[in-house]
Amino acid sequence: MTSSSPLPQVSRDRQQRLAEGLRADALMEEDVAWSQETDQERDGDQFDRSERAALRRVAGLSTELKDVTEVEYRQLRLERVVLVGVWTSGTVKDADNSLAELAALAETAGAVVLDGVIQRRDKPDPATYIGSGKAEELRDLVLETGADTVVCDGELSPGQLIHLEDVVKVKVVDRTALILDIFAQHAKSREGKAQVSLAQMQYMLPRLRGWGQSLSRQMGGGGSGSAGGGMATRGPGETKIETDRRRIREKMAKARREIAEMRTGRELKRQERKRNKVPSVAIAGYTNAGKSSLLNRLTGAGVLVENALFATLDPTVRRAETPSGLLYTLADTVGFVRHLPHHLVEAFRSTMEEVAESDLILHVVDGSHPVPEEQLAAVRTVITDVGAAGLPEIVVINKADAADPLVLQRLLRAEPRAIAVSARTGEGIDELLALIDAELPRPAVEVEALVPYTRGALVSRAHAEGEVISEEHTPEGTLLKARVHEELAAELRAYAPADAQR
């Protein structure tokens, strides 16, 4: 038996609400028809007062599954959410794109998106984010859809969360908490888990509050004489919150120590690569832009590739080789997103240092995205935050096979150091490898040496750390001409050919 409703029976109250909803829809259609008839009376793109103040429904956001059994319903629907955003600037399309990204984040977190609305305001309401009247309309929408969570497209203050929850009567989650939840689900390594835990605690600390009577502020044992407040009003709820805050601060200090220890190990690996003079390339970009797919295509690394936001949290470093034979390392990094919570930027700073310490950044952007320029701007903001703004950058426009040709042309014109590729089909990968080859730093010292066969390790190092121009095997040894770094050049000069010494 299939059912499109989450409950086998619909109550009389719910039937009445549905009927009222149908009537409201009919009235809305009449309003739309009327507005179309009188559209010529508008002054440019301005809206009348009632339309500006209305909660605007965003079409096409629902991800609710249809025709599932009751058992499947219980297994699948972990959280049923309604999205709400405040549109303060930009176009309607910008606001819709932002809420569509929030819907993708909610899906990645395992939620089912039932509906999404946008409120046009000059700035978010300091009390309830969308205003008290609109909060009551949102409560009606929550009742109508049967949602158990409201997700807001922004970072709400502790006061806004409390006040909005008091009105809508269901759990309220903001964009920051949603992203933190996704990171917590995807973190696999010890370092990744510690970084996410630290970011969650930083977010949680100012938002602790008592839930229910057992944790709320209560009158103390001051008796009737304590009326009017004073010392006797300090109750067990506040004491419990203070205890929680102290424990969280202790855990945060422990997490920071653990991350600092793991950061030391990561720095040692980087120093080893630098000592061996191996150039490094970091893949950075928006979440779900195809960074891991590109890494696999360039190196055959076999890294997890998933059509989900933030599938990669733990950086993967692989060795690769350019067409000319130059060895380099390629690092896959955590994806970025608009309004990435600053808690996460701080917690993942040691991971993001793979970008800051690289010789070249491959900035991957999703060519099939409606507005890829926004992705580029968001990622460059974070790159600047981690101190990598001045590094050489190649903009890799991925998913070229699924992109609009006009969007590709627009990006290629706007970004002089850009190339269109498809990690899925291999289109443009050879050109990208040639571009990486040309951009990587080359050893500066050219040296010629007749290396005895007993010192074959020096020849191997010249191949691994430098660029071999010519190599000839003679009875006396290997006649080598190569460009290498100064340290290796000093060792090779001891074996300079006799004619070069004269």
C-alpha positions as CSV (number, residue, x, y, z in Angstrom):
1,M,0.0,0.0,0.0
2,T,1.3,3.4,-0.9
3,S,0.6,6.7,0.8
4,S,1.6,10.3,0.1
5,S,0.7,11.3,3.7
6,P,3.0,10.7,6.7
7,L,0.0,9.5,8.8
8,P,-2.5,6.7,7.9
9,Q,-5.4,8.9,9.0
10,V,-6.0,12.6,8.7
11,S,-7.7,14.3,11.7
12,R,-10.7,16.6,11.3
13,D,-8.6,19.6,12.3
14,R,-6.0,18.7,9.7
15,Q,-8.7,18.3,7.1
16,Q,-10.1,21.8,8.0
17,R,-6.5,23.2,7.8
18,L,-6.1,21.6,4.4
19,A,-9.3,23.1,3.2
20,E,-8.3,26.5,4.5
21,G,-5.0,26.0,2.7
22,L,-6.8,25.3,-0.6
23,R,-8.9,28.4,-0.2
24,A,-5.8,30.4,0.5
25,D,-4.2,29.0,-2.6
26,A,-7.3,29.9,-4.7
27,L,-7.2,33.4,-3.3
28,M,-3.5,33.6,-4.0
29,E,-4.1,32.6,-7.7
30,E,-6.7,35.4,-7.9
31,D,-4.2,37.8,-6.5
32,V,-1.6,36.7,-9.0
33,A,-4.0,37.1,-11.9
34,W,-5.0,40.5,-10.6
35,S,-1.3,41.6,-10.3
36,Q,-0.6,40.4,-13.8
37,E,-3.5,42.5,-15.1
38,T,-2.3,45.6,-13.3
39,D,1.4,44.9,-13.9
40,Q,1.7,47.9,-16.2
41,E,0.9,50.1,-13.2
42,R,4.1,49.2,-11.4
43,D,6.9,51.7,-11.1
44,G,9.8,49.8,-12.6
45,D,10.9,46.7,-10.4
46,Q,9.4,48.1,-7.2
47,F,6.7,46.2,-5.4
48,D,3.7,47.5,-3.5
49,R,3.8,47.5,0.3
50,S,1.8,44.3,0.8
51,E,3.9,42.3,-1.7
52,R,7.1,43.5,-0.1
53,A,5.9,42.4,3.3
54,A,4.7,39.0,2.2
55,L,6.4,35.7,2.9
56,R,7.4,34.5,-0.6
57,R,7.1,30.8,-1.4
58,V,10.1,29.4,-3.2
59,A,9.1,26.7,-5.7
60,G,10.8,23.5,-6.4
61,L,12.5,23.0,-3.0
62,S,10.5,20.1,-1.6
63,T,12.5,16.8,-1.5
64,E,9.7,14.8,0.2
65,L,9.5,11.3,-1.2
66,K,6.1,10.2,-2.7
67,D,4.4,6.8,-2.6
68,V,6.3,5.2,0.2
69,T,5.0,2.6,2.7
70,E,4.6,3.4,6.4
71,V,7.6,1.3,7.3
72,E,9.7,3.2,4.7
73,Y,8.4,6.5,6.0
74,R,9.5,5.7,9.5
75,Q,13.0,4.7,8.3
76,L,13.5,7.6,5.9
77,R,12.1,10.7,7.6
78,L,14.6,11.6,10.3
79,E,13.7,15.3,10.2
80,R,11.1,17.2,8.2
81,V,12.1,20.8,7.7
82,V,10.8,24.1,6.4
83,L,13.4,26.6,5.2
84,V,13.2,30.3,5.8
85,G,15.4,33.1,4.5
86,V,15.6,36.9,4.8
87,W,16.2,38.6,1.5
88,T,18.0,41.9,2.3
89,S,19.8,42.7,-1.0
90,G,20.4,41.5,-4.5
91,T,17.8,40.0,-6.9
92,V,15.0,37.5,-6.5
93,K,17.2,35.0,-8.3
94,D,20.0,35.5,-5.8
95,A,17.7,34.9,-2.9
96,D,16.2,31.8,-4.5
97,N,19.7,30.4,-5.2
98,S,20.7,31.0,-1.6
99,L,17.7,29.1,-0.3
100,A,18.3,26.3,-2.9
101,E,21.8,25.9,-1.5
102,L,20.3,25.7,2.0
103,A,18.0,23.0,0.7
104,A,21.0,21.0,-0.6
105,L,22.7,21.4,2.8
106,A,19.6,20.2,4.6
107,E,19.4,17.1,2.3
108,T,23.0,16.4,2.9
109,A,22.3,16.4,6.7
110,G,19.6,13.8,6.1
111,A,16.5,16.0,6.3
112,V,13.5,16.1,4.1
113,V,12.7,19.6,2.8
114,L,8.9,20.3,2.8
115,D,8.8,23.9,1.9
116,G,10.8,27.2,1.7
117,V,9.8,30.8,2.2
118,I,11.7,34.1,1.9
119,Q,10.9,37.3,3.7
120,R,11.9,40.7,2.1
121,R,13.3,42.9,4.7
122,D,16.0,45.6,4.9
123,K,17.7,43.6,7.7
124,P,16.9,40.6,9.8
125,D,14.6,41.3,12.8
126,P,16.8,41.5,15.9
127,A,14.2,39.5,18.0
128,T,12.7,36.8,15.7
129,Y,14.8,37.1,12.5
130,I,11.7,37.5,10.3
131,G,9.5,39.7,12.5
132,S,6.8,38.6,15.0
133,G,3.9,38.7,12.5
134,K,5.8,36.6,9.9
135,A,6.9,34.2,12.7
136,E,3.2,33.5,13.4
137,E,2.7,32.9,9.6
138,L,5.7,30.6,9.7
139,R,4.1,28.7,12.6
140,D,0.9,28.2,10.5
141,L,3.1,26.8,7.7
142,V,4.8,24.4,10.1
143,L,1.4,23.1,11.2
144,E,0.2,22.9,7.6
145,T,3.2,20.8,6.4
146,G,3.8,18.8,9.6
147,A,7.4,19.9,9.9
148,D,9.4,19.3,13.1
149,T,12.3,21.7,12.4
150,V,12.7,25.2,10.9
151,V,16.1,26.0,9.2
152,C,17.1,29.6,8.8
153,D,19.4,30.8,6.1
154,G,21.8,32.8,8.3
155,E,23.5,32.7,11.6
156,L,21.0,33.6,14.4
157,S,21.9,35.1,17.7
158,P,21.0,33.1,20.8
159,G,18.1,35.5,21.4
160,Q,16.7,35.1,17.9
161,L,16.8,31.3,18.2
162,I,14.9,31.4,21.5
163,H,12.3,33.9,20.4
164,L,11.6,32.2,17.1
165,E,11.4,28.8,18.8
166,D,8.9,30.2,21.3
167,V,6.6,31.3,18.4
168,V,6.8,28.4,16.0
169,K,6.9,25.7,18.7
170,V,9.3,23.4,16.9
171,K,13.1,23.2,16.9
172,V,14.9,26.1,15.1
173,V,18.3,25.5,13.5
174,D,20.4,28.1,11.7
175,R,22.7,27.7,8.7
176,T,25.8,27.5,10.9
177,A,24.5,24.7,13.0
178,L,23.4,22.8,9.9
179,I,26.9,23.0,8.4
180,L,28.4,21.9,11.7
181,D,26.1,18.9,11.7
182,I,27.2,17.9,8.2
183,F,30.8,18.2,9.1
184,A,30.2,16.1,12.2
185,Q,28.7,13.4,10.0
186,H,31.5,13.4,7.5
187,A,34.6,13.7,9.7
188,K,36.5,10.4,9.7
189,S,40.0,11.0,10.9
190,R,41.0,11.8,14.5
191,E,42.0,15.3,13.5
192,G,38.8,16.0,11.5
193,K,36.7,14.8,14.4
194,A,38.6,17.0,16.9
195,Q,38.3,20.1,14.6
196,V,34.5,19.6,14.2
197,S,34.1,19.0,17.9
198,L,35.9,22.3,18.7
199,A,33.8,24.3,16.2
200,Q,30.6,22.8,17.6
201,M,31.6,23.7,21.2
202,Q,32.5,27.3,20.1
203,Y,29.1,27.6,18.5
204,M,27.3,26.0,21.4
205,L,28.9,27.9,24.3
206,P,26.9,31.2,24.0
207,R,23.7,29.4,23.1
208,L,23.3,27.2,26.2
209,R,20.0,27.6,28.0
210,G,17.9,25.7,30.3
211,W,15.2,23.4,28.9
212,G,12.1,22.7,31.0
213,Q,11.4,23.2,34.6
214,S,14.4,21.2,35.9
215,L,16.9,23.5,34.3
216,S,15.1,26.8,34.3
217,R,15.7,29.7,36.7
218,Q,13.7,29.1,39.8
219,M,13.1,31.0,43.0
220,G,15.5,29.8,45.7
221,G,14.7,29.0,49.3
222,G,14.2,32.6,50.5
223,G,10.6,32.2,51.6
224,S,7.9,34.8,51.3
225,G,10.3,37.5,52.5
226,S,12.3,37.2,49.3
227,A,9.6,38.7,47.2
228,G,11.0,41.3,44.9
229,G,14.1,39.3,43.9
230,G,17.6,39.6,45.4
231,M,19.9,36.9,46.4
232,A,17.2,34.3,46.8
233,T,16.3,34.4,43.1
234,R,19.4,32.5,42.0
235,G,18.1,29.0,41.2
236,P,19.4,25.6,40.2
237,G,18.8,26.2,36.4
238,E,21.4,28.9,36.2
239,T,23.9,26.8,38.3
240,K,23.4,23.9,35.9
241,I,24.2,26.1,32.9
242,E,27.3,27.5,34.6
243,T,28.5,23.9,35.1
244,D,27.8,23.1,31.5
245,R,29.8,26.1,30.4
246,R,32.7,25.3,32.5
247,R,32.8,21.7,31.2
248,I,32.6,22.9,27.6
249,R,35.5,25.3,28.1
250,E,37.6,22.5,29.6
251,K,36.7,20.3,26.6
252,M,37.6,23.1,24.2
253,A,41.0,23.5,25.8
254,K,41.6,19.8,25.5
255,A,40.5,19.8,21.8
256,R,42.9,22.7,21.0
257,R,45.8,20.8,22.6
258,E,45.0,17.7,20.5
259,I,44.7,19.7,17.3
260,A,48.0,21.5,18.0
261,E,49.8,18.1,18.5
262,M,48.3,16.8,15.2
263,R,49.3,20.0,13.5
264,T,52.9,19.4,14.4
265,G,52.8,16.1,12.6
266,R,51.3,17.6,9.5
267,E,54.0,20.4,9.5
268,L,56.8,17.7,9.8
269,K,55.4,16.0,6.7
270,R,55.3,19.3,4.8
271,Q,58.9,20.1,5.9
272,E,60.0,16.7,4.6
273,R,58.5,17.5,1.2
274,K,60.1,20.9,1.2
275,R,63.5,19.4,2.1
276,N,63.2,17.1,-0.9
277,K,62.2,20.1,-3.0
278,V,59.0,18.5,-4.2
279,P,56.6,21.2,-5.5
280,S,53.1,21.1,-4.1
281,V,49.7,21.8,-5.7
282,A,46.5,22.3,-3.6
283,I,43.0,21.7,-5.0
284,A,40.7,24.3,-3.4
285,G,37.1,25.2,-4.3
286,Y,33.5,25.3,-3.5
287,T,31.9,22.2,-1.9
288,N,30.7,19.6,-4.5
289,A,32.6,21.3,-7.3
290,G,34.3,18.0,-8.2
291,K,37.7,18.4,-6.4
292,S,38.0,14.8,-5.4
293,S,37.0,13.7,-8.9
294,L,39.7,15.9,-10.3
295,L,42.3,14.4,-7.9
296,N,41.3,10.9,-9.0
297,R,41.5,11.9,-12.7
298,L,45.0,13.4,-12.3
299,T,46.6,10.8,-10.0
300,G,44.3,7.7,-9.9
301,A,44.1,8.2,-6.1
302,G,40.8,6.4,-5.6
303,V,39.5,9.0,-3.2
304,L,35.8,8.9,-2.2
305,V,33.7,10.7,-4.7
306,E,30.1,11.5,-3.7
307,N,27.5,13.8,-5.1
308,A,27.1,15.5,-1.7
309,L,28.2,18.6,0.1
310,F,31.4,18.3,2.2
311,A,32.1,14.7,1.2
312,T,35.8,15.4,1.8
313,L,36.9,16.7,5.2
314,D,40.2,15.0,5.6
315,P,42.9,16.3,3.2
316,T,44.3,13.7,0.9
317,V,47.9,14.2,-0.4
318,R,49.0,12.2,-3.5
319,R,52.2,12.2,-5.6
320,A,51.8,13.0,-9.3
321,E,54.0,13.7,-12.3
322,T,53.8,16.3,-15.0
323,P,54.2,15.3,-18.7
324,S,57.8,16.5,-18.6
325,G,58.6,14.2,-15.7
326,L,58.5,16.7,-12.8
327,L,57.2,15.1,-9.6
328,Y,54.9,17.1,-7.4
329,T,52.3,16.6,-4.6
330,L,48.6,17.2,-5.1
331,A,46.4,17.9,-2.0
332,D,42.6,17.6,-1.9
333,T,41.2,20.0,0.7
334,V,37.9,20.6,2.4
335,G,35.3,22.4,0.3
336,F,34.2,25.9,1.0
337,V,30.7,27.5,1.0
338,R,29.2,30.9,1.2
339,H,29.1,32.2,4.8
340,L,31.3,29.4,6.0
341,P,31.1,29.6,9.8
342,H,34.1,31.4,11.3
343,H,34.2,28.7,13.9
344,L,35.0,26.2,11.2
345,V,37.6,28.4,9.5
346,E,39.4,28.6,12.8
347,A,39.1,24.9,13.7
348,F,40.1,23.8,10.2
349,R,42.9,26.3,9.9
350,S,45.6,23.6,10.2
351,T,44.0,21.5,7.5
352,M,43.6,24.6,5.2
353,E,47.3,25.4,5.6
354,E,47.8,22.8,2.9
355,V,46.5,25.6,0.6
356,A,48.6,28.3,2.2
357,E,51.8,26.2,2.0
358,S,51.4,25.2,-1.7
359,D,53.2,26.4,-4.7
360,L,50.1,26.5,-6.9
361,I,46.4,26.5,-6.3
362,L,44.0,24.7,-8.6
363,H,40.8,26.6,-7.9
364,V,38.0,24.3,-8.9
365,V,34.6,25.8,-9.8
366,D,31.4,24.1,-10.8
367,G,30.7,25.2,-14.4
368,S,27.2,23.8,-14.3
369,H,26.2,26.0,-11.3
370,P,23.8,28.9,-12.1
371,V,26.1,31.6,-10.7
372,P,29.7,30.2,-10.6
373,E,31.1,33.7,-10.0
374,E,29.6,33.6,-6.5
375,Q,31.4,30.4,-5.8
376,L,34.7,31.9,-6.9
377,A,34.2,35.0,-4.7
378,A,33.3,32.8,-1.6
379,V,36.3,30.6,-2.0
380,R,38.7,33.5,-2.5
381,T,37.5,35.1,0.7
382,V,38.5,31.9,2.6
383,I,41.8,31.6,0.7
384,T,42.5,35.2,1.9
385,D,41.6,34.3,5.5
386,V,44.2,31.5,5.6
387,G,46.9,33.7,4.1
388,A,47.1,32.2,0.6
389,A,45.9,35.2,-1.4
390,G,49.2,35.9,-3.2
391,L,49.8,32.3,-4.5
392,P,49.7,31.4,-8.2
393,E,46.2,30.2,-9.1
394,I,44.6,28.3,-12.0
395,V,40.8,28.4,-12.2
396,V,39.6,25.0,-13.3
397,I,36.1,25.1,-14.6
398,N,34.9,21.6,-13.9
399,K,31.8,19.8,-15.2
400,A,32.3,21.4,-18.6
401,D,30.3,18.6,-20.2
402,A,27.2,19.7,-18.3
403,A,27.8,23.4,-18.3
404,D,26.0,26.1,-20.3
405,P,28.4,27.1,-23.2
406,L,27.5,30.8,-22.6
407,V,28.5,30.5,-18.9
408,L,31.8,28.8,-19.8
409,Q,32.6,31.6,-22.3
410,R,31.7,34.2,-19.7
411,L,34.0,32.6,-17.1
412,L,36.9,32.1,-19.5
413,R,36.7,35.8,-20.5
414,A,36.6,36.9,-16.9
415,E,39.4,34.7,-15.6
416,P,42.5,35.0,-17.8
417,R,44.2,32.0,-16.1
418,A,41.2,29.6,-16.5
419,I,40.7,26.2,-18.3
420,A,37.5,24.2,-18.8
421,V,37.7,20.5,-18.0
422,S,35.5,17.6,-17.2
423,A,36.8,15.2,-14.5
424,R,34.1,12.7,-15.4
425,T,34.9,12.5,-19.2
426,G,38.5,13.5,-19.2
427,E,37.9,16.5,-21.4
428,G,40.6,19.2,-21.0
429,I,42.7,17.1,-18.6
430,D,45.8,16.9,-20.9
431,E,45.7,20.7,-21.3
432,L,45.4,21.1,-17.5
433,L,48.4,18.9,-16.9
434,A,50.5,20.9,-19.4
435,L,49.4,24.1,-17.7
436,I,50.4,22.7,-14.3
437,D,53.8,21.7,-15.8
438,A,54.3,25.3,-17.0
439,E,53.3,26.9,-13.8
440,L,55.2,24.8,-11.2
441,P,58.5,26.3,-9.9
442,R,61.6,24.9,-11.6
443,P,65.0,24.2,-10.0
444,A,67.2,27.2,-10.6
445,V,70.7,25.8,-10.9
446,E,71.9,24.0,-14.1
447,V,74.7,21.6,-13.5
448,E,76.7,19.0,-15.5
449,A,78.3,16.0,-13.7
450,L,79.9,12.6,-14.4
451,V,78.4,10.6,-11.6
452,P,80.2,7.3,-10.7
453,Y,78.0,4.3,-10.9
454,T,78.6,3.8,-7.1
455,R,76.8,7.1,-6.5
456,G,73.6,6.2,-8.4
457,A,71.5,7.7,-5.6
458,L,72.5,11.1,-6.8
459,V,71.1,10.4,-10.3
460,S,67.9,9.2,-8.8
461,R,67.6,12.4,-6.7
462,A,68.2,14.5,-9.8
463,H,65.2,12.7,-11.5
464,A,63.0,13.0,-8.4
465,E,63.9,16.5,-7.2
466,G,65.0,18.3,-10.4
467,E,64.7,18.3,-14.2
468,V,67.0,16.1,-16.2
469,I,68.0,17.7,-19.5
470,S,70.2,14.9,-20.8
471,E,71.6,11.6,-19.5
472,E,74.4,9.4,-21.0
473,H,76.0,6.2,-19.7
474,T,79.8,6.1,-20.2
475,P,82.5,3.7,-19.0
476,E,83.4,6.1,-16.2
477,G,79.8,6.7,-15.0
478,T,76.6,8.6,-15.8
479,L,77.1,11.9,-17.7
480,L,74.2,14.0,-16.4
481,K,73.0,17.4,-17.3
482,A,70.2,18.7,-15.1
483,R,68.5,21.6,-13.4
484,V,68.4,21.1,-9.7
485,H,68.1,23.0,-6.4
486,E,71.3,24.5,-4.8
487,E,71.7,21.8,-2.2
488,L,71.9,18.9,-4.7
489,A,73.9,21.0,-7.2
490,A,76.6,21.4,-4.5
491,E,76.9,17.6,-4.2
492,L,76.9,17.1,-8.0
493,R,79.6,19.7,-8.6
494,A,82.1,17.4,-6.9
495,Y,81.7,15.1,-10.0
496,A,82.1,17.8,-12.7
497,P,83.5,16.3,-15.9
498,A,87.2,16.9,-16.5
499,D,86.6,19.1,-19.5
500,A,84.2,21.2,-17.5
501,Q,86.8,21.6,-14.7
502,R,89.4,23.0,-17.1
